[in-house]
């Protein structure tokens, strides 16, 4: 079903000019917490409506080659790919589980725009013959959005109420694809680099004004169907305006292939010379294995094998596991999957 290629729960951003505080809506917070500040659904942050920003989100998501794409990023290493302007996009993930936790740096002064669940439809992949007009494309988008059964969004532990009120659709828009693009990965080899018209999108989106400097957590989840047949569960651990402790930039890390087949390589780039420790945990937080424990490692790119075994050499069961990379005072983490 084409919808399976179009549904996303992502975390992205783009933009233009900050609006007056009167444009912000204050969502009621939990007891003892501060209210969450968001742009109202009927506002035009940075000169664009939510529907316009939903189109910008897809233009951004499709503009990045697969090997740098935030949609396939398990750690946050590619969170900055293709980002520009005063708005920063967050993204969902293409993996087996639909679940990911990312750590990422966001420059100060950037608004955040992201879909909890979104849908895009077009005439390009697979090719529609005859092509569907805008009304027909929008009808398909809305049919898919009508099946959304669960939405949740939390900012620093505070829930945004009535997320179902943040549903929008876009007008027809064009997309510029690079080489090694997502549509080529999906088997549409005819989508060579260039600009193509005839795209329509819709979804449930949130736009946050710039967050204060420091650490923030954003968690969103959406499901389609009752019972759900498609779920995205995304967590961002954001560091706004600051470099991680220890300086020198963030740690970049990724596991390939993911899921393991039957082993994988964890590639990581350390920001400066110093000690490095890499550990693997199960989803309950139990330590499974220490992969690297070096008192000194030079800054730069390194790799270590993940062979699907615990510290005693026993094969690990199928499931989701978490890796944690600590280097010279900086920290990042991500997930990988073992399938048998």
HELIX and SHEET records of a PDB file:
HELIX    1   1 UNK A    3  UNK A    6  1                                   4    
HELIX    2   2 UNK A   21  UNK A   23  5                                   3    
HELIX    3   3 UNK A   45  UNK A   47  5                                   3    
HELIX    4   4 UNK A   50  UNK A   63  1                                  14    
HELIX    5   5 UNK A   66  UNK A   68  5                                   3    
HELIX    6   6 UNK A   70  UNK A   72  5                                   3    
HELIX    7   7 UNK A  134  UNK A  145  1                                  12    
HELIX    8   8 UNK A  163  UNK A  165  5                                   3    
HELIX    9   9 UNK A  182  UNK A  185  1                                   4    
SHEET    1   A 5 UNK A  11  UNK A  13  0                                        
SHEET    2   A 5 UNK A  87  UNK A  90 -1                                        
SHEET    3   A 5 UNK A 111  UNK A 122  1                                        
SHEET    4   A 5 UNK A 194  UNK A 208 -1                                        
SHEET    5   A 5 UNK A 167  UNK A 169 -1                                        
SHEET    1   B 5 UNK A  11  UNK A  13  0                                        
SHEET    2   B 5 UNK A  87  UNK A  90 -1                                        
SHEET    3   B 5 UNK A 111  UNK A 122  1                                        
SHEET    4   B 5 UNK A 194  UNK A 208 -1                                        
SHEET    5   B 5 UNK A 173  UNK A 177 -1                                        
SHEET    1   C 2 UNK A  24  UNK A  27  0                                        
SHEET    2   C 2 UNK A  36  UNK A  39 -1                                        
SHEET    1   D 5 UNK A  99  UNK A 106  0                                        
SHEET    2   D 5 UNK A 230  UNK A 240  1                                        
SHEET    3   D 5 UNK A 214  UNK A 224 -1                                        
SHEET    4   D 5 UNK A 148  UNK A 155 -1                                        
SHEET    5   D 5 UNK A 158  UNK A 159 -1                                        
SHEET    1   E 3 UNK A 252  UNK A 256  0                                        
SHEET    2   E 3 UNK A 264  UNK A 270 -1                                        
SHEET    3   E 3 UNK A 300  UNK A 306 -1                                        
SHEET    1   F 4 UNK A 287  UNK A 297  0                                        
SHEET    2   F 4 UNK A 274  UNK A 282 -1                                        
SHEET    3   F 4 UNK A 319  UNK A 327 -1                                        
SHEET    4   F 4 UNK A 330  UNK A 338 -1                                        
END                                                                             
